[in-house]
């Protein structure tokens, strides 16, 4: 489970300083409950998206520290025009005006996989920006709209890397984007079982396109 730390004992003459990971001192962090509700077993109604940007320097991908963070969808409980998290993210990326002379890699850790409409918007973005690569790690697959399978296949065909978040990606987000108060990431057995089921489901979805391509080549 995820645990949240209480206050620490210290000098009674001084107020305790809030714990902030050194690498995250310049940006907001997600609270533990929000992370647990959206990236754990609970099926939240909103969508959260953590993101990172890397630039190709020689043979290495170098993370751009100031261009990473998280956002959520804009819904009825916000003061903004309703918009899915992926579209909010694309607006943010476009505002960066990435250098077309360099190769960039975007990595998204998202609580729900893209719906068909958002998947198409991401496909369009990749088609218009050959200098950008995209990796998407989803906590679970969004299955509530028909055509979600085709949307994910179109994303893969456009060159996006799609995968389910494993404990490795969850721990990375826990350490990078969450105000975890120095506590370790400890996934529950139920979460690990769900990850296995989601991985198999995504594999089956993407395998259909591979099978179609193999059949057509015969």
C-alpha positions in Angstrom: 0.0 0.0 0.0 1.0 3.7 -0.1 1.6 5.2 3.3 1.8 8.9 4.3 4.2 10.0 6.9 3.2 12.1 9.9 5.2 14.9 11.5 8.9 14.4 12.5 10.4 15.1 15.9 12.9 18.0 15.9 14.0 21.1 17.6 11.0 22.4 19.5 12.2 25.9 18.8 12.0 25.5 15.1 9.1 24.6 12.8 9.8 21.4 10.8 10.6 22.0 7.1 8.4 20.2 4.6 10.0 17.3 3.0 10.7 17.8 -0.7 12.8 15.6 -3.0 15.8 17.7 -4.1 15.1 17.2 -7.8 11.5 18.3 -7.4 11.9 21.5 -5.3 11.1 23.7 -8.3 7.7 22.2 -9.2 4.4 21.0 -7.6 4.1 17.4 -6.4 1.0 15.2 -6.4 -0.4 14.2 -3.0 -0.3 10.6 -2.0 -4.1 10.1 -1.9 -4.4 11.4 -5.5 -1.7 9.1 -6.7 -3.2 6.1 -4.9 -6.7 6.8 -6.2 -5.7 7.3 -9.8 -2.8 4.9 -10.3 -3.8 2.2 -7.9 -6.8 -0.2 -7.7 -9.4 2.5 -7.3 -11.1 3.6 -10.5 -11.2 7.3 -10.3 -13.4 9.4 -12.6 -10.7 11.8 -13.5 -7.5 11.2 -15.5 -4.0 12.2 -14.3 -1.0 12.4 -16.6 2.6 12.7 -15.5 5.1 13.7 -18.2 8.8 14.0 -19.0 10.7 15.3 -21.9 14.1 14.1 -23.1 16.3 15.5 -25.9 18.7 13.3 -27.9 22.3 14.3 -27.3 24.6 12.1 -29.3 23.6 8.5 -28.4 21.9 9.5 -25.1 18.5 10.8 -24.1 18.9 13.7 -21.7 16.0 14.6 -19.5 14.9 18.3 -19.5 14.3 18.9 -15.8 12.2 22.0 -16.2 9.8 20.4 -18.6 8.3 17.6 -16.5 5.4 17.5 -14.2 1.8 16.4 -14.1 -1.7 17.5 -15.0 -5.3 16.3 -15.0 -8.3 16.5 -17.2 -10.5 19.6 -17.1 -14.0 18.6 -16.1 -17.1 19.8 -14.5 -15.3 20.3 -11.2 -12.8 22.8 -12.7 -13.1 26.4 -13.9 -11.9 25.5 -17.4 -13.5 24.3 -20.6 -13.8 20.5 -20.4 -10.9 18.7 -22.0 -9.3 15.3 -21.7 -5.8 15.1 -20.1 -4.2 14.1 -23.3 -5.5 17.3 -25.1 -4.3 19.4 -22.2 -0.9 17.8 -22.5 -0.7 18.5 -26.2 -1.5 22.1 -25.6 1.3 22.3 -23.1 3.8 20.6 -25.4 2.9 22.9 -28.3 3.6 25.9 -25.9 7.2 24.6 -25.5 8.0 25.3 -29.2 10.4 22.3 -29.4 13.4 22.8 -31.7 12.6 20.9 -34.9 16.4 20.5 -35.5 16.6 18.1 -32.5 15.0 14.8 -31.6 12.7 14.8 -28.6 11.1 12.0 -26.6 7.9 12.5 -24.6 7.1 9.9 -21.9 3.6 9.9 -20.4 2.4 8.0 -17.3 -1.4 8.2 -17.5 -4.0 6.8 -15.2 -6.3 5.8 -18.1 -5.2 4.9 -21.7 -6.4 7.3 -24.4 -9.9 7.2 -25.7 -10.3 6.8 -29.5 -10.7 10.6 -30.1 -7.6 11.4 -28.0 -5.7 8.6 -29.6 -6.4 10.1 -33.0 -5.3 13.6 -31.8 -2.0 12.0 -30.6 -1.6 10.3 -34.0 -2.1 13.6 -35.8 0.4 15.3 -33.5 3.0 12.7 -34.2 2.3 13.0 -38.0 2.9 16.7 -37.8 6.0 16.5 -35.6 8.5 14.1 -36.9 11.1 15.4 -34.4 9.0 14.0 -31.5 8.7 10.4 -30.2 6.0 9.3 -27.8 5.9 6.7 -25.1 2.7 6.1 -23.1 2.5 4.0 -19.9 -1.1 3.6 -18.7 -2.2 2.4 -15.3 -5.3 0.8 -16.9 -7.1 0.5 -20.2 -10.0 2.8 -20.9 -12.8 0.5 -22.2 -15.9 2.6 -21.8 -16.1 3.9 -25.4 -16.4 1.7 -28.5 -13.4 1.7 -30.7 -10.8 2.0 -28.0 -8.9 -1.0 -29.4 -8.6 0.6 -32.8 -7.5 3.8 -31.2 -4.6 2.1 -29.4 -3.6 0.2 -32.6 -3.6 3.5 -34.6 -1.2 5.0 -32.0 1.1 2.0 -32.2 1.0 2.2 -36.0 2.0 5.9 -35.8 5.1 5.0 -33.9 4.0 5.5 -30.3 5.3 3.0 -27.7 2.4 1.7 -25.6 2.7 -0.3 -22.4 1.0 -0.8 -19.0 2.6 0.7 -16.0 4.6 -2.0 -14.1 6.0 -1.6 -10.6 9.0 0.0 -12.2 7.1 2.9 -13.7 4.9 3.3 -10.7 7.9 3.6 -8.4 9.5 6.1 -10.8 6.3 8.3 -10.6 6.2 7.8 -6.8 9.7 9.1 -6.5 9.5 11.8 -9.2 6.0 13.3 -9.1 4.5 12.4 -5.6 4.9 14.2 -2.3 5.7 10.8 -0.7 7.3 12.2 2.5 10.3 9.9 2.0 8.3 6.7 2.2 9.1 3.8 -0.1 6.7 2.6 -2.8 5.0 -0.6 -1.6 2.5 -2.1 -4.1 -0.2 -4.3 -2.8 -0.7 -7.9 -4.1 -4.0 -6.9 -5.7 -2.3 -4.1 -7.6 0.3 -6.5 -9.0 -2.4 -8.9 -10.1 -4.2 -6.1 -11.8 -1.1 -5.0 -13.6 -0.7 -8.6 -15.0 -4.3 -8.6 -16.2 -3.9 -5.2 -17.9 -0.7 -6.2 -19.6 -2.3 -9.3 -21.1 -5.3 -7.3 -22.2 -3.1 -4.7 -24.0 -1.0 -7.4 -25.6 -4.1 -9.0 -27.0 -5.4 -5.7 -28.4 -2.1 -4.9 -30.1 -1.5 -8.5 -31.3 -4.6 -8.3 -33.5 -3.0 -5.7 -35.8 0.2 -7.8 -35.9 -1.9 -10.9 -36.8 -3.7 -8.9 -39.6 -0.4 -7.8 -41.0 1.0 -11.3 -41.0 -2.2 -12.7 -42.7 -2.0 -10.0 -45.4 1.6 -10.9 -46.2 0.7 -14.5 -47.0 
